[in-house]
């Protein structure tokens, strides 16, 4: 039989050959690294037979699909190990996740780090035996009998909810069988290294009415080198935790009186405003006007916009003068009202409005996480109202804007997605298709690669999503560009076209930072609090050598502040060495050491953080150096 490879070349194989046979026919190296296959676009086991005319792509661990298969198989190995060690355990579900996998267990044993070591050791035994992983198909009735006989009540519950006509698949390795649609690795021996990371409580099916299970989180790799690197990055991520650095640098705090509502301290506001000032300058350059809309608006507005029907579970409501109001979860309806406040002509378009809008969204307390998940945050929103003909140009310019901003903050790696129409949406399908096609064509014309996120668009329009990669290679979804034909129609927006007819504009929603609070958390972790000079809350500290030079130190501080440099004097009664060490730890970029000699000749001894060399400069030279670094928004050497 003949099969097709992704490049459309043909390979001839014996009848009944499998994807792993194809991999071996291509190269032994590919076969060693293969974890699954895409057959006619569907992910399948390497051991399943191919048929004439199949299009086959061999999947390796280094792809997202490959990791999913590898980690899902690892979850089964962990479940087998737990069952072997703790006979009373009942197994629930064990999927792969973004970084590894987990499995939920119902057991009287309370898992501890000592249990982790025992489970890992048992997993290594299973791996060493290179047990084949065999797929079988069962009817629903057969599957119920199988798992009921094993006392696996959670599996039985899942099976009973499936249609009677369904044919189910199970995977068996040695004496362990699990319900699963697969695919899986050919044998357990491919999982070379594993580490159980943590345990957490998890209600069965996410409902507090159900039993509390124990969820073991873990990670695995095809070799030990990758595991060591991952664990190193995990430790580095802990060191960079924005919640810890936020406390160390006195940037922000959270309090029981307002869970999920961040309190910004003076240092945090300097950092926050430095970001805002930069964005405002960019908006002005690119032709945006800044607007501000109310936080509380009549509930009827949110019915018109579609938010009430599609987003109300995340909204806060109140009543004023016996009239229902809502606290805004998004800024766009207010922008629509501003547009509608006067007659518009095609000559006014594109009309670009930007808003740093404070919004509130109800999040469950269990998902709140520092600045990354809050209930109150500021969006760097913008809305461009344009003609259909202007739409590609607006999207093109917005993409450039987004990427320019990310590079300024030291994010040089990006991944783009187009999220398409979800199950719940407003508007007409043909408008959605037009909007999606325009997004695709714009990125293709710019020769920018993208992936599709099917069904993950906003309820009012498809969108481009921008993922940035930080210095630890973690992905963060931040910016979006959304094309919206629906809300302008719902709000009856119009402009007078060249032919004199009233025409509905297209609305483009755009956010770059997304949530400023969340982006601030990302930036803190990206730089580990060691900010570039333009962002640093404290840009310089003047350190007097002794009491005799304290007066000159304060004079230098005053002169720095007059030049717009954020500076303070270290007046503590400590040794010079301790002051230098403490200010290094405080991540202050410039330490200006002054003694009687510097006071006599009007100089400063400049010491840069992480640089051992100390230079003597005239005050004006030092200021010129700092101002240049600030104006150019220079990045640390490792991020350039």
Backbone torsions as a table, in degrees:
resi	resn	phi	psi	omega
1	UNK	NA	157.3	178.5
2	UNK	-113.2	138.5	174.6
3	UNK	-125.4	158.4	-179.1
4	UNK	-103.5	140.3	172.6
5	UNK	-93.2	167.2	-177.7
6	UNK	-56.5	-29.2	178.7
7	UNK	-84.3	9.4	178.7
8	UNK	73.9	7.0	172.6
9	UNK	-76.0	157.2	-176.7
10	UNK	-104.9	149.2	172.6
11	UNK	-130.3	134.7	177.6
12	UNK	-98.6	131.4	-177.9
13	UNK	-132.7	157.4	174.4
14	UNK	-65.2	150.0	175.7
15	UNK	-56.7	137.3	-179.9
16	UNK	85.7	0.7	179.1
17	UNK	-65.7	153.6	-178.5
18	UNK	-107.6	175.8	178.8
19	UNK	-65.1	-33.1	178.6
20	UNK	-69.9	-31.9	173.7
21	UNK	-63.1	-41.1	177.5
22	UNK	-62.7	-43.5	-180.0
23	UNK	-60.1	-42.3	178.8
24	UNK	-65.4	-35.7	179.5
25	UNK	-65.7	-30.1	178.9
26	UNK	-78.6	-51.7	175.8
27	UNK	-171.3	148.3	177.3
28	UNK	-64.6	-33.7	178.8
29	UNK	-63.1	-42.0	178.0
30	UNK	-64.0	-41.2	-179.7
31	UNK	-62.6	-37.8	179.7
32	UNK	-65.5	-32.4	-175.8
33	UNK	-98.6	-3.7	-178.7
34	UNK	-71.8	138.4	176.8
35	UNK	-120.6	-22.3	-179.8
36	UNK	-165.5	-176.0	178.2
37	UNK	-141.3	146.5	169.2
38	UNK	-98.5	114.1	-179.1
39	UNK	-110.6	112.8	-175.7
40	UNK	54.1	39.1	176.5
41	UNK	84.7	-2.0	-177.5
42	UNK	-110.0	132.6	-179.3
43	UNK	-72.7	127.5	-176.3
44	UNK	-139.8	164.7	175.8
45	UNK	-64.3	146.9	176.6
46	UNK	-65.9	-23.6	-173.5
47	UNK	-91.6	-1.1	179.6
48	UNK	-82.1	138.5	-177.4
49	UNK	-63.4	146.5	175.2
50	UNK	-94.1	165.8	177.4
51	UNK	-128.5	164.0	-178.6
52	UNK	-53.8	129.9	174.5
53	UNK	85.8	-1.7	177.9
54	UNK	-60.7	142.9	168.6
55	UNK	-97.1	123.3	-169.9
56	UNK	-126.7	130.9	173.8
57	UNK	-121.9	125.5	178.5
58	UNK	-79.7	130.0	-175.8
59	UNK	-104.9	130.9	178.4
60	UNK	-110.4	170.3	-177.4
61	UNK	-60.8	-30.9	-173.8
62	UNK	-73.0	1.2	175.2
63	UNK	-101.9	156.9	177.6
64	UNK	-57.0	-40.8	179.4
65	UNK	-66.2	-37.5	179.1
66	UNK	-64.0	-43.0	177.7
67	UNK	-62.9	-39.8	179.8
68	UNK	-59.5	-46.2	179.6
69	UNK	-65.3	-45.8	-177.4
70	UNK	-61.4	-46.7	-176.9
71	UNK	-73.5	-31.4	177.1
72	UNK	-66.9	-41.8	176.0
73	UNK	-61.9	-41.0	178.7
74	UNK	-60.8	-36.0	177.5
75	UNK	-62.4	-39.5	177.7
76	UNK	-65.2	-40.2	178.6
77	UNK	-63.2	-41.2	178.2
78	UNK	-63.8	-42.3	178.9
79	UNK	-62.2	-41.0	177.7
80	UNK	-61.5	-42.4	-179.8
81	UNK	-64.5	-43.8	-179.9
82	UNK	-64.1	-42.9	178.9
83	UNK	-61.0	-37.6	-178.8
84	UNK	-69.4	-35.1	-176.6
85	UNK	-85.5	-31.1	-174.2
86	UNK	-129.3	87.2	-172.2
87	UNK	-57.9	-24.6	-175.9
88	UNK	-79.1	-8.5	-170.1
89	UNK	-68.1	142.5	170.3
90	UNK	-111.8	135.0	-176.7
91	UNK	-97.9	145.0	-178.6
92	UNK	-111.9	-95.8	179.9
93	UNK	-130.5	155.6	-178.4
94	UNK	-149.4	78.7	-178.3
95	UNK	-88.0	165.9	166.1
96	UNK	-79.4	152.4	177.0
97	UNK	-130.7	-174.1	-174.5
98	UNK	-57.4	-40.1	-179.3
99	UNK	-128.2	75.1	177.3
100	UNK	110.2	-134.7	-174.7
101	UNK	-162.0	169.1	171.6
102	UNK	-144.5	165.9	171.5
103	UNK	-142.2	139.8	179.6
104	UNK	-98.9	131.4	-177.0
105	UNK	-127.2	142.0	172.1
106	UNK	-106.6	108.6	-177.0
107	UNK	-154.4	153.5	177.3
108	UNK	-75.6	-20.6	179.2
109	UNK	-71.2	134.5	175.2
110	UNK	-97.2	107.5	-173.4
111	UNK	-62.8	135.5	179.9
112	UNK	-128.4	171.2	176.3
113	UNK	-54.6	-32.3	176.9
114	UNK	-65.5	-37.5	175.7
115	UNK	-65.9	-37.9	178.2
116	UNK	-54.0	-46.7	-177.5
117	UNK	-62.8	-40.4	179.7
118	UNK	-66.2	-42.2	-179.1
119	UNK	-66.0	-43.1	178.2
120	UNK	-60.4	-41.9	179.5
121	UNK	-62.8	-42.4	178.9
122	UNK	-65.7	-38.5	177.0
123	UNK	-61.8	-40.2	179.1
124	UNK	-63.9	-34.6	175.9
125	UNK	-63.0	-45.0	-179.5
126	UNK	-63.4	-41.9	179.3
127	UNK	-63.0	-43.5	-177.2
128	UNK	-61.6	-27.9	-179.0
129	UNK	-79.8	-8.2	178.8
130	UNK	48.6	48.3	-176.1
131	UNK	-65.6	129.1	175.8
132	UNK	-62.4	144.0	177.6
133	UNK	-108.2	114.7	-169.0
134	UNK	-112.0	131.2	179.7
135	UNK	-96.0	137.5	173.8
136	UNK	-133.8	150.6	174.8
137	UNK	-107.5	135.1	-179.0
138	UNK	-129.9	154.2	170.1
139	UNK	-74.1	165.6	178.6
140	UNK	-58.6	-42.0	-178.5
141	UNK	-63.8	-42.1	179.7
142	UNK	-65.0	-39.4	-179.4
143	UNK	-65.8	-41.2	177.8
144	UNK	-60.7	-45.2	-179.8
145	UNK	-61.3	-42.4	-177.9
146	UNK	-61.5	-52.5	-174.3
147	UNK	-79.9	-27.7	174.6
148	UNK	-66.1	-38.1	178.2
149	UNK	-65.6	-26.3	178.2
150	UNK	-89.7	-3.1	-178.6
151	UNK	73.8	21.3	-177.7
152	UNK	-91.5	82.6	-172.6
153	UNK	-66.3	-31.0	-178.5
154	UNK	-70.2	-37.6	176.9
155	UNK	-66.4	-41.3	-180.0
156	UNK	-62.3	-42.1	179.2
157	UNK	-59.8	-43.7	179.2
158	UNK	-63.4	-43.3	-177.3
159	UNK	-65.4	-42.8	-176.1
160	UNK	-62.0	-24.2	-178.8
161	UNK	-82.2	-8.9	-178.9
162	UNK	-83.9	154.0	177.4
163	UNK	-58.5	145.5	-177.8
164	UNK	-60.2	-28.1	-175.9
165	UNK	-78.7	-10.5	-175.3
166	UNK	-67.0	137.1	168.8
167	UNK	-98.1	125.2	-174.7
168	UNK	-103.2	157.1	176.7
169	UNK	-116.8	144.0	173.9
170	UNK	-127.3	153.8	178.5
171	UNK	-122.5	133.1	-176.5
172	UNK	-121.4	133.3	169.6
173	UNK	-131.8	118.1	-174.9
174	UNK	55.8	-123.5	-176.6
175	UNK	-95.9	11.5	-176.9
176	UNK	-110.0	128.7	178.2
177	UNK	-127.4	136.1	-179.5
178	UNK	-133.4	145.9	174.3
179	UNK	-73.0	126.9	-177.4
180	UNK	-169.2	142.7	176.2
181	UNK	-84.5	-13.2	177.3
182	UNK	74.7	-165.3	0.2
183	UNK	-81.7	174.3	-179.3
184	UNK	-136.3	169.6	175.5
185	UNK	-65.0	157.2	178.9
186	UNK	-65.9	-33.3	179.6
187	UNK	-153.2	162.2	-174.7
188	UNK	-69.8	-21.8	-174.5
189	UNK	-65.7	-9.3	-179.3
190	UNK	-77.6	-15.7	-179.3
191	UNK	-89.1	94.8	-171.3
192	UNK	-81.6	-29.7	-176.4
193	UNK	-143.5	143.0	-177.5
194	UNK	-147.8	148.5	177.1
195	UNK	-145.2	124.8	172.9
196	UNK	-82.6	127.0	-170.6
197	UNK	-97.0	-40.1	-174.2
198	UNK	-166.1	169.4	174.3
199	UNK	-129.9	144.4	178.7
200	UNK	-146.5	157.4	174.2
201	UNK	-80.1	146.0	178.9
202	UNK	-151.4	122.9	176.8
203	UNK	-68.4	141.3	175.3
204	UNK	-57.9	122.6	179.2
205	UNK	62.5	21.5	173.7
206	UNK	75.2	9.9	-177.8
207	UNK	-109.2	130.2	-179.7
208	UNK	-68.6	-9.6	175.9
209	UNK	-78.2	-14.0	-176.5
210	UNK	-99.5	168.3	-179.7
211	UNK	-60.1	148.2	174.2
212	UNK	-84.6	123.2	179.8
213	UNK	-104.2	168.8	174.4
214	UNK	-104.9	126.3	-177.3
215	UNK	-107.6	115.3	176.0
216	UNK	-93.0	122.1	175.4
217	UNK	-96.9	139.8	-178.1
218	UNK	-151.7	170.6	178.8
219	UNK	-139.1	150.6	177.6
220	UNK	-147.6	159.3	-177.7
221	UNK	-147.2	162.5	177.0
222	UNK	-73.3	-14.6	176.5
223	UNK	-149.7	161.9	-176.0
224	UNK	-69.1	-30.3	-179.0
225	UNK	-58.9	-45.0	-179.8
226	UNK	-65.1	-38.0	178.8
227	UNK	-64.8	-43.9	178.7
228	UNK	-60.3	-42.1	179.3
229	UNK	-64.2	-41.4	179.6
230	UNK	-63.9	-44.0	-179.1
231	UNK	-65.9	-34.2	175.1
232	UNK	-63.5	-45.1	179.5
233	UNK	-64.9	-33.1	178.5
234	UNK	-65.1	-43.6	177.3
235	UNK	-65.2	-39.6	178.8
236	UNK	-64.8	-37.4	177.6
237	UNK	-63.7	-38.2	177.1
238	UNK	-63.3	-41.4	179.6
239	UNK	-63.6	-31.1	-176.4
240	UNK	-94.1	3.8	-175.9
241	UNK	-49.5	120.6	-174.5
242	UNK	-64.8	-24.1	178.6
243	UNK	-69.4	-39.0	178.7
244	UNK	-71.3	-47.5	-179.6
245	UNK	-64.7	-36.3	177.6
246	UNK	-59.2	-36.0	177.5
247	UNK	-75.4	-42.5	-179.8
248	UNK	-60.1	-41.1	-176.9
249	UNK	-95.1	4.0	177.5
250	UNK	57.5	52.4	-176.8
251	UNK	-95.0	-44.4	-175.1
252	UNK	-158.5	169.1	176.1
253	UNK	-151.6	166.4	173.9
254	UNK	-125.7	149.5	-175.4
255	UNK	-137.8	152.1	-179.1
256	UNK	-59.4	-27.3	-178.8
257	UNK	-69.3	-14.8	179.3
258	UNK	-149.5	69.2	-177.6
259	UNK	-61.9	127.7	-179.0
260	UNK	86.9	2.2	-179.5
261	UNK	-114.8	107.0	-174.7
262	UNK	-72.0	143.6	173.6
263	UNK	-107.7	117.2	-179.4
264	UNK	-93.2	130.9	178.7
265	UNK	-90.0	171.7	-178.2
266	UNK	-52.6	-45.4	178.7
267	UNK	-62.7	-39.5	178.3
268	UNK	-65.6	-37.1	179.6
269	UNK	-69.3	-32.7	175.9
270	UNK	-62.4	-46.3	178.8
271	UNK	-63.1	-45.9	179.4
272	UNK	-58.7	-49.1	-177.0
273	UNK	-70.7	-30.3	176.0
274	UNK	-62.1	-40.5	176.5
275	UNK	-65.6	-44.0	-178.6
276	UNK	-64.6	-41.8	-179.7
277	UNK	-63.0	-41.5	176.9
278	UNK	-61.0	-47.0	-178.5
279	UNK	-64.4	-39.8	179.6
280	UNK	-62.6	-39.8	177.6
281	UNK	-62.9	-40.7	179.1
282	UNK	-67.6	-39.4	179.1
283	UNK	-62.7	-43.6	179.4
284	UNK	-61.1	-45.4	-179.7
285	UNK	-60.2	-33.9	-173.2
286	UNK	-98.2	13.0	170.4
287	UNK	83.9	27.4	176.8
288	UNK	-98.5	144.1	169.8
289	UNK	-104.4	138.5	-178.0
290	UNK	-89.6	136.9	179.1
291	UNK	-125.8	169.3	175.1
292	UNK	-142.9	131.6	-178.3
293	UNK	-122.8	156.8	-175.3
294	UNK	-63.9	154.0	178.7
295	UNK	-79.8	-32.4	-178.9
296	UNK	-114.6	128.6	-179.4
297	UNK	-137.7	156.9	-176.6
298	UNK	-55.3	138.4	-177.7
299	UNK	-58.6	-30.5	-179.0
300	UNK	-59.2	-33.7	179.3
301	UNK	-59.1	-38.4	-175.4
302	UNK	-77.9	-19.5	169.8
303	UNK	-72.1	-44.5	179.9
304	UNK	-60.6	-43.3	-176.2
305	UNK	-73.4	-21.1	-176.9
306	UNK	96.0	-4.8	-179.1
307	UNK	-67.2	-37.1	-176.6
308	UNK	-61.0	-44.7	-178.0
309	UNK	-73.1	-29.7	-171.3
310	UNK	-109.6	-9.6	-170.6
311	UNK	-142.2	4.9	-168.9
312	UNK	-63.9	-25.6	180.0
313	UNK	-66.4	-16.1	178.5
314	UNK	-102.3	6.9	-173.5
315	UNK	-106.7	156.3	172.6
316	UNK	-105.9	141.5	-178.1
317	UNK	-125.0	155.3	178.3
318	UNK	-149.5	176.9	179.9
319	UNK	-134.3	131.1	179.0
320	UNK	-129.6	125.5	-179.4
321	UNK	50.9	44.4	177.3
322	UNK	61.8	21.0	175.9
323	UNK	-117.8	139.0	-176.6
324	UNK	-81.2	134.8	178.2
325	UNK	-130.4	164.0	176.3
326	UNK	-131.1	143.0	172.4
327	UNK	-79.2	129.6	-169.9
328	UNK	-67.8	131.5	173.5
329	UNK	-93.7	-14.0	179.5
330	UNK	-146.7	161.5	-175.5
331	UNK	-96.0	-15.8	-167.7
332	UNK	-60.1	-40.5	-179.6
333	UNK	-59.6	-37.0	177.2
334	UNK	-62.8	-39.6	176.9
335	UNK	-63.8	-35.2	176.9
336	UNK	-64.4	-40.1	179.2
337	UNK	-65.9	-37.8	177.0
338	UNK	-63.0	-44.2	177.7
339	UNK	-57.7	-42.4	-174.0
340	UNK	-75.4	-5.6	-174.1
341	UNK	-72.6	-12.1	178.1
342	UNK	-153.4	165.4	179.9
343	UNK	-72.2	135.6	-178.8
344	UNK	-118.1	147.2	176.0
345	UNK	-114.0	162.0	175.7
346	UNK	-60.0	-23.7	179.0
347	UNK	-69.8	-20.7	179.5
348	UNK	-82.0	-11.0	-172.6
349	UNK	-102.3	148.8	0.9
350	UNK	-72.9	139.5	176.1
351	UNK	-102.3	113.5	-174.8
352	UNK	-107.4	117.4	179.0
353	UNK	-116.8	130.6	177.8
354	UNK	-114.9	144.2	178.5
355	UNK	-144.1	127.0	168.6
356	UNK	-89.4	84.5	-168.8
357	UNK	-99.0	127.6	176.5
358	UNK	-78.2	122.5	-179.5
359	UNK	-125.0	160.1	179.9
360	UNK	-129.6	134.2	177.1
361	UNK	-136.9	138.1	179.3
362	UNK	-78.7	117.5	174.9
363	UNK	-116.5	142.6	177.5
364	UNK	-63.5	144.4	-175.5
365	UNK	-60.2	-29.9	-177.3
366	UNK	-69.2	-18.2	-177.8
367	UNK	-103.1	-4.0	178.8
368	UNK	-64.2	137.3	-174.8
369	UNK	-153.4	93.3	178.1
370	UNK	50.1	-137.5	177.2
371	UNK	-82.2	-9.8	-176.7
372	UNK	-74.6	-30.1	179.4
373	UNK	-141.0	105.0	-176.5
374	UNK	-128.6	173.3	179.5
375	UNK	-101.9	-14.3	179.4
376	UNK	-136.0	125.2	-178.0
377	UNK	-155.2	164.4	-179.0
378	UNK	-107.0	127.1	176.1
379	UNK	-96.9	137.2	171.8
380	UNK	-88.1	72.7	-174.6
381	UNK	-80.5	153.8	168.0
382	UNK	-150.7	148.6	178.2
383	UNK	-133.7	124.9	177.5
384	UNK	-109.6	124.0	176.0
385	UNK	-101.8	122.6	-172.5
386	UNK	-144.8	170.7	173.9
387	UNK	-81.2	160.8	177.2
388	UNK	-57.0	-36.2	179.8
389	UNK	-67.8	-28.1	179.9
390	UNK	-83.6	-12.8	-172.3
391	UNK	-57.8	-49.4	-179.6
392	UNK	-59.2	-39.9	179.5
393	UNK	-65.1	-38.5	178.1
394	UNK	-64.6	-44.7	179.7
395	UNK	-63.3	-43.7	179.7
396	UNK	-57.0	-48.2	-179.0
397	UNK	-65.5	-37.3	179.6
398	UNK	-65.9	-40.4	178.3
399	UNK	-59.5	-45.7	178.5
400	UNK	-61.4	-41.7	179.5
401	UNK	-59.5	-49.7	-178.3
402	UNK	-57.2	-49.7	-175.5
403	UNK	-68.9	-34.5	176.5
404	UNK	-61.3	-42.6	-179.9
405	UNK	-64.0	-45.2	-178.3
406	UNK	-61.7	-40.6	179.4
407	UNK	-63.7	-35.5	179.0
408	UNK	-60.0	-35.0	-179.5
409	UNK	-89.2	6.1	176.0
410	UNK	89.0	15.1	176.2
411	UNK	-99.8	105.6	-174.6
412	UNK	-106.0	-7.9	179.1
413	UNK	-112.1	130.7	-176.7
414	UNK	-132.3	157.2	170.3
415	UNK	-136.6	133.1	-176.1
416	UNK	-111.7	142.9	177.0
417	UNK	-131.4	151.4	167.6
418	UNK	-113.7	118.3	-179.1
419	UNK	-96.3	125.5	-171.5
420	UNK	-100.6	-176.7	-170.2
421	UNK	-57.4	126.5	178.2
422	UNK	-82.9	177.6	179.7
423	UNK	-65.7	-39.7	177.1
424	UNK	-100.3	116.8	-178.3
425	UNK	-150.5	162.4	173.2
426	UNK	-112.6	160.4	178.2
427	UNK	94.8	-173.2	-176.2
428	UNK	-103.0	139.3	-179.5
429	UNK	-54.3	-36.0	-179.0
430	UNK	-66.5	-33.8	175.5
431	UNK	-67.1	-39.3	176.9
432	UNK	-60.8	-42.4	-179.6
433	UNK	-64.3	-42.2	178.1
434	UNK	-61.2	-44.6	-178.6
435	UNK	-64.4	-45.1	-179.3
436	UNK	-63.2	-43.0	179.6
437	UNK	-62.1	-38.4	179.7
438	UNK	-65.8	-41.9	177.3
439	UNK	-61.1	-45.1	-179.6
440	UNK	-62.6	-48.1	-177.1
441	UNK	-62.2	-39.6	-178.8
442	UNK	-62.0	-46.9	179.6
443	UNK	-67.3	-38.3	179.0
444	UNK	-66.3	-39.5	177.0
445	UNK	-64.0	-30.7	177.7
446	UNK	-85.9	1.8	-178.9
447	UNK	56.0	43.4	179.1
448	UNK	-110.1	124.1	-179.0
449	UNK	-71.3	147.3	177.5
450	UNK	-149.4	160.6	174.8
451	UNK	-119.1	159.7	-179.7
452	UNK	-98.1	132.4	168.9
453	UNK	-108.1	93.2	-173.9
454	UNK	-65.8	128.4	174.3
455	UNK	75.2	14.7	-176.4
456	UNK	-112.0	16.5	176.1
457	UNK	-71.0	166.7	172.6
458	UNK	-67.3	160.9	-175.3
459	UNK	-67.2	-14.8	-177.5
460	UNK	-107.7	-3.5	178.8
461	UNK	174.5	157.2	176.5
462	UNK	-72.1	164.5	-175.1
463	UNK	-150.1	154.4	165.2
464	UNK	-89.9	131.9	174.3
465	UNK	-110.7	137.1	179.3
466	UNK	-109.0	119.5	173.3
467	UNK	-102.2	129.2	175.7
468	UNK	-106.6	153.0	179.5
469	UNK	-114.4	126.1	-178.0
470	UNK	-87.9	-174.1	-174.9
471	UNK	-67.2	-15.9	175.7
472	UNK	-97.2	11.6	178.6
473	UNK	65.9	22.8	175.2
474	UNK	-86.5	141.9	179.3
475	UNK	-92.8	137.8	177.4
476	UNK	-130.5	124.4	175.5
477	UNK	-84.9	120.7	-174.4
478	UNK	-123.6	-78.0	-171.2
479	UNK	-80.3	156.2	175.0
480	UNK	-142.8	148.9	169.3
481	UNK	-127.2	118.5	-173.0
482	UNK	-121.4	129.6	178.6
483	UNK	-98.2	127.5	-170.6
484	UNK	-130.7	109.6	173.6
485	UNK	-92.8	-14.3	-167.5
486	UNK	-85.2	-50.3	-175.4
487	UNK	-63.3	-40.2	176.3
488	UNK	-56.7	-35.2	177.7
489	UNK	-71.7	-42.4	-179.5
490	UNK	-62.4	-35.2	-178.8
491	UNK	-94.2	4.4	176.3
492	UNK	56.3	45.3	176.1
493	UNK	-76.8	145.8	-179.7
494	UNK	-145.2	158.1	164.9
495	UNK	-140.2	155.3	178.8
496	UNK	-87.1	115.1	-177.5
497	UNK	-76.1	173.7	-178.9
498	UNK	-58.4	-30.5	-180.0
499	UNK	-83.9	5.2	177.8
500	UNK	85.3	1.2	-178.3
501	UNK	-91.1	146.4	175.3
502	UNK	-73.8	125.7	-173.3
503	UNK	-131.8	146.4	179.8
504	UNK	-84.1	128.5	178.1
505	UNK	-77.6	165.9	170.5
506	UNK	-94.7	142.6	178.7
507	UNK	-111.2	130.1	175.6
508	UNK	-115.2	119.4	176.1
509	UNK	-90.1	137.1	-178.9
510	UNK	-142.3	129.8	170.5
511	UNK	-132.4	141.8	-179.0
512	UNK	-108.1	-58.6	176.0
513	UNK	-73.6	-25.4	-176.2
514	UNK	83.2	-109.9	168.7
515	UNK	-90.3	124.5	-179.6
516	UNK	-63.5	-37.6	178.8
517	UNK	-61.9	-47.3	-179.1
518	UNK	-65.5	-42.3	179.5
519	UNK	-63.2	-36.6	177.3
520	UNK	-61.9	-41.5	176.3
521	UNK	-61.2	-41.6	178.1
522	UNK	-62.8	-44.3	-179.3
523	UNK	-63.8	-41.4	178.5
524	UNK	-58.0	-45.7	-178.2
525	UNK	-73.3	-35.1	179.1
526	UNK	-60.6	-44.6	-179.6
527	UNK	-93.0	-2.7	-174.4
528	UNK	54.2	33.5	-179.7
529	UNK	77.4	-3.3	179.9
530	UNK	-93.7	73.5	-168.0
531	UNK	-72.6	153.0	168.3
532	UNK	-60.9	158.0	-171.0
533	UNK	-55.5	-40.0	-175.1
534	UNK	-66.5	-24.8	-179.4
535	UNK	-95.7	-22.9	-170.6
536	UNK	-60.2	127.3	179.2
537	UNK	-59.0	-38.5	176.0
538	UNK	-118.9	110.2	-173.6
539	UNK	-85.6	-28.6	-178.2
540	UNK	-151.2	151.8	172.4
541	UNK	-132.1	134.7	177.3
542	UNK	-96.8	125.1	-175.9
543	UNK	-114.3	108.7	176.6
544	UNK	-74.6	140.0	179.4
545	UNK	-68.0	-34.9	-178.6
546	UNK	-155.2	176.9	178.0
547	UNK	-57.9	-31.8	-177.1
548	UNK	-64.0	-26.8	-178.6
549	UNK	-103.7	8.8	-179.1
550	UNK	-64.4	-39.4	-179.5
551	UNK	-62.4	-43.4	178.8
552	UNK	-66.9	-37.3	178.6
553	UNK	-59.5	-44.2	179.4
554	UNK	-66.8	-34.4	178.0
555	UNK	-64.8	-43.1	177.8
556	UNK	-62.3	-41.4	178.6
557	UNK	-60.1	-45.8	179.6
558	UNK	-61.6	-42.4	180.0
559	UNK	-66.3	-39.0	177.0
560	UNK	-61.9	-45.7	-179.7
561	UNK	-63.2	-35.9	177.3
562	UNK	-63.5	-24.9	178.1
563	UNK	-92.3	7.4	178.1
564	UNK	83.4	13.6	-179.9
565	UNK	-95.3	129.7	-179.0
566	UNK	-76.9	106.4	-168.9
567	UNK	-138.8	151.1	175.6
568	UNK	-146.5	166.4	-179.6
569	UNK	-106.5	134.6	175.4
570	UNK	-88.9	100.3	-175.1
571	UNK	-97.7	8.8	-175.8
572	UNK	-66.2	150.3	178.0
573	UNK	-86.5	65.6	179.5
574	UNK	-123.3	167.2	176.9
575	UNK	-69.6	158.2	178.8
576	UNK	-59.4	-42.6	-178.4
577	UNK	-61.9	-41.3	179.9
578	UNK	-67.7	-39.4	178.2
579	UNK	-61.7	-44.0	179.5
580	UNK	-63.2	-45.2	-179.5
581	UNK	-62.8	-45.5	-178.8
582	UNK	-63.1	-39.9	-179.3
583	UNK	-74.4	-26.7	169.9
584	UNK	-62.7	-48.3	-179.3
585	UNK	-62.0	-34.3	179.8
586	UNK	-76.5	-0.4	174.5
587	UNK	63.8	37.5	177.5
588	UNK	-87.1	123.1	-171.7
589	UNK	-61.9	-44.9	-176.3
590	UNK	-115.0	126.1	170.3
591	UNK	-110.6	121.2	-176.5
592	UNK	-108.0	102.8	-176.5
593	UNK	-90.7	127.3	-178.7
594	UNK	-131.4	137.2	175.5
595	UNK	-130.7	-166.2	-178.6
596	UNK	-63.7	-34.2	-179.9
597	UNK	-66.3	-45.4	178.3
598	UNK	-62.9	-39.2	179.5
599	UNK	-63.0	-36.1	-177.2
600	UNK	-70.4	-38.1	-176.7
601	UNK	-107.8	10.7	174.4
602	UNK	66.0	39.1	179.9
603	UNK	-120.5	176.9	172.6
604	UNK	-136.8	146.8	172.2
605	UNK	-94.7	113.4	-171.9
606	UNK	-95.0	127.7	177.1
607	UNK	-125.5	117.0	177.9
608	UNK	-86.1	142.7	176.9
609	UNK	-57.7	136.3	179.6
610	UNK	71.0	9.3	177.4
611	UNK	-121.8	121.3	-175.6
612	UNK	-72.8	-32.2	-176.1
613	UNK	-65.0	137.6	176.4
614	UNK	-114.3	130.2	-177.0
615	UNK	-116.1	142.4	175.5
616	UNK	-98.0	122.0	-178.4
617	UNK	-129.0	151.1	168.4
618	UNK	-67.4	155.0	-177.5
619	UNK	-56.8	-44.3	-177.9
620	UNK	-65.7	-33.4	177.5
621	UNK	-66.2	-44.2	-179.9
622	UNK	-62.2	-44.5	179.9
623	UNK	-63.4	-42.6	179.4
624	UNK	-61.4	-41.0	178.5
625	UNK	-62.2	-47.2	-178.4
626	UNK	-66.3	-42.0	-178.7
627	UNK	-64.3	-37.9	177.4
628	UNK	-64.0	-45.2	179.7
629	UNK	-62.1	-39.3	179.2
630	UNK	-69.3	-47.0	-177.1
631	UNK	-62.6	-37.4	-178.6
632	UNK	-85.6	-4.1	-178.8
633	UNK	49.2	51.6	-177.3
634	UNK	-65.5	143.3	-179.7
635	UNK	-98.0	159.3	171.5
636	UNK	-56.5	149.8	-174.5
637	UNK	-53.1	-38.9	-174.9
638	UNK	-70.6	-13.7	-178.0
639	UNK	-109.4	1.6	-178.5
640	UNK	-73.6	NA	NA
